[in-house]
Amino acid sequence: MAKFAPDSELSEIISELWEMDENKCIQGRDYDLDLQGYVTSTRRDDDHARRNLFAWVNEDPESMGLWTFPTYKAFKDLLDNYELDVAEEEEVTWEEKKENWTFLTEIMKTKVMKKAHEFLVSKNASPPDEDDFKVQLHDIWFKLFSRKGGRGLNSCSFEHVFVGEGRGDEMIGMHNWIQFYLQEKAGNIDYHGYFKKSTDKTDEVIRLLAVQFDWKGIQGKPFCSCFVGASPEFEIAAYTIALLLDRDGKIDIQMGEYEVELVVHSHGYKRKLGTAYIGAARMEDHARSKGWGNRN
């Protein structure tokens, strides 16, 4: 296995964003996981989990549930705005356009996005005016483009990274824990187990997960990586910074106490995202090297 070699510049800024993120969710307070069995191959379809991955998520408005946070509420409103099948051309309604801008407005109120903007301006990668920066974010995340396997303008960065897309019998994208939870709750996801790889040996709070699942009964998307508990604005900030600094590909990041791999693949002229997620470096190779088996 290749040696972990973190990118010092990205590690510093992303660690700072993580530490200042007041909206990150905490296991045991905002949600809890039921990991059950673990899997050892990305290609097997064995089911090692009888129950859902998420034991519970606090949605109660009287106890500061998830949707009482403005950025989470605005994020959730976006998740039903897209055609799942990548073969279908997207049509954006006036209401959906309004929801896109509401989300950008809400995340720009946070310390995380203000710091990300400040950093990108210092690198001459973003305009100094906040309204102009919001336009740049809109173009990156919500401007439609053509993805292979479909017709017309059938995708955007936000859809692929956070919502997920279907290509025939295959589920692609969807690297967000909130969307995973909501789709599992709706009965669209059958969780099969997780790849046993911790981000930090001393960390009792599980953040980074690579999970295997069925999508609507079809074993098409073998696994996906999610950074559990991360706020929408933190993920938007991290992926936007990597994209605009041209860190295309897989980058080792020391994010505070976490050793992670930031994966960003640009699409077209490097101002859109083909995919982006935070994962554990060389997940499959690590599992094989340890000889991990199933435990229920």
N, C-alpha and C positions, 0 to 999 in steps of 0.2 A: 504494500500500500504506500502511495506517495506521502511524503512528509507534509504535515499541516504547516502552511506558509502563509500567514495572514497578510492581506493588503493593509499597510499601516494607515494610510489616509482614510480609506473607507471604514476601517475598524474604528478609528477615532470618532468620526462624525456619527456613525450609526450607533456606537455605544452611547454617545452623548444624547442622541435622540431617544434611545431606549430608556435611559435613566430619567429623562425629563417627561416621559409620557405618563401623564396623570390618568389617562383613560384605559391603560392596560388592565385586563381582567386577571383576577387571582383565583387559582384553583382552591376550592373549599369555601370561597366566599361568593364568587360569581358563577362558578360551574364546577362540576366534578366529572372525572373520567372513569370508565369501567373498561380497562384495557383488555382483560381476559387473556386469550392465547396470543403467542407471537408466531410469525411466519418467517420462513427462511429463504424464500425465492420469490422474485417478482413475477414469475411465470406460472406458478401453481395456483389452482383455484380451490384448494382445501379451505373449509370454513372452520376457524378456531375460535369463534365468538358467537355465543347464542343470543347475546343481548346487544343493545346499542352501545356505541363508543361513548356517547355522552349520557351519563347517568342522570344528570339534570343541568339545566342552565336557568339562572334566575331571570325571569321575564316579568316579575311582579313589580308594577310601578310604585307600590307603597314601600318597597324595600330597595329602592334604587336599582331596579332591574335593568337589563341590557338596553332596552329601548328608551330609557329615560336620558341616556347620553345622546346629545344631538347628532354627533357624527355617526353613531351606530344606527339611530333611527333613519337618518338620511341615506346611509349605506343600504339598509334593508329595503328602502323604497325603490332602489335601483335594480334589485335582483330579479324582478319579474318583467324587466323591460326588453328582454332579448329572446329571439328565436333560438331554441336549443340546437336545432339541426343546422350545421354549418352550410348545408346546401341551400338553405333558405336565405333570401336577401333580407337584410334588416330594413325596417321602416321606423323612423323615430318620430313620435308624435310630439305635439307642442307640450303636452303635460310631461312627457319623458325628458324633453330638453330642459324644462323648468326644474325637474328633479336633479338632473346633472349639475346645474349651476347651484342649486341649493346645497348639494353635497360639497362642492368646491368651496362655497361660502362658509359652511360650517367647519370644514377641516382647516381653513385658513385662519380661524379664530384660535386655534390651538397653538401651544408653545412649540410643539413638534414641527408643524408646518412653517411657522414663522422662522424657526432656526434653520430648517432645510432651505427656505428661500434665501435667508441671509448667507448661508454657506454657498449656494449656487451663484449668487450675485458676486461673491468674492472670487469665484472661479471663472467669471465672465461667461457663465453657462445659462443664465437667466436674466430677464430684464429686472431692474430695480423696482419699478412700480408694481405694487401688489396686484392691481387689476390686470396689468399685462402678464404677470406671472400666472394668474388664473386662466387667462386665455391660452398660455403655453401648456398648462396642465390639461385643459380641456382638449387641446389638439392631440396631446400624447395619449390620453386615457379614453376619450369618447369619440374622437373623429373616426369614422368608419373606413375600413380598407378591405381589400379582397384577400381572403385566406384560401389556400389550396383546398380543393375538394368541393367548392361551392361556386355560386355565380354571383356576379355583381358585388356590391358592398355588403359583405356577409359577416363582418367581425369588427371588433375593436379591442384595444388592450384591456380595458376594464372587463369586458365580457369574458375573454379567455382566462385571465388571471384569477378573477374573483367569482365569476358565475359558472363557468364551464361551458363546453360546447360538445355537441354530438357529431360524430363523423361516421355515418353508417351505424354499425353496432358498437362503435367505440366512443367512450367519453374521454375528451381531452381537456387539458386545463384544469380549472377549479382547484386552487391551492389555498383557499381561505377557510378557516375553522368555523366561522359563522355560517357560511353557506353550507358547509358539510353538515353542521348541526341541523339546520333548517330542512335540508333535503332528507336527512335521516329521520327527522321528526315526521316528515310528510310521507314516509314509507318508500321513498325512491332509492335509498341507499341501504344495502345490507352489508354491514361491516363484518369483515372476515378475520381481522387481527392486525397486529402492528409489527414493524421491524424493530427489533430490540437494539436500539442505539441511543444512548443518552448524550445530551449535549455537554453535561458537566457532571463529573463523578460525585460531587458533593451536593448537587442540587436536588432537593426533595420535591420541587415543583416541576412537573413534566411540562415542557414547552414544545419541544420539537418532536413531531411524530411523522413517520411515513406509514401509511395505512393501506391495506388491501381491501377491496370492496367490490360488490356487484352493483351495477346501475340498472334499476328496473328489471332485475332478474337476468341481465346480460353480463357475462364476464368479459367485458371489453376493455375497461380501463383498469389494468392490474393494480396500480397503487398511485398515491399522490402524497406530497409532503405538505404539512401545515405547521405554522408556528402558532401554537394554541395560546390564546389570550391576548395576542397582539391587537392593538386598535387599528381601525381602517386607516387612520392618518399616518400611523407609523409605517405600515406597509407601503402606502402611496409614496411617502417620503423616501424610504430606502430604495425602492425600485426606480423612482424618478432620478435620484442622485446618481445611481449606477449607470442608468441610461445616458444621462446628459454628460457624464464624465467619460463616456465611451468605454466603460468596463464591460465589454461584451463577452459573454461566456460564463465560466464557473470561477468564482473568486472566494478564496478562504477569508473568513471574517472572524476576528476575535471580538465578540459583542458582549462586553462586560465579562461575565463568568461563562458565557456560552461560546463554544467553538462550533461555528456553522459554515455552511457553504451558501453563498448568495449566487443564485443562477439567474442571469439576465440574458435573453437573446433578443436582439433588436429585429425589427421587421422593416423591410424597405430601406428608407434613407436614414435609419438609426434615430427616428423620432417617433417610432411606434414600438410596441412590445410584442414579439412573437410569443414569448412566455416570460414569466418571472416568478420566483419563489425562494423561500429560505428553506434549506434542507440540510441534512447531515451528509458530509462529504463521503462519497463512495459507499453509500448505504448498503448496496447489495454485496460488494466485495467485503465489507466489514463483517456482515452477517455470516458469510461463507467462511471467512478466516477464523471466526470464533466457533463455528460448528453449532450454532444455536438450533435447537429443535423446538417442537411445540409443547406448550404447557397450558392447560385449561384450568 
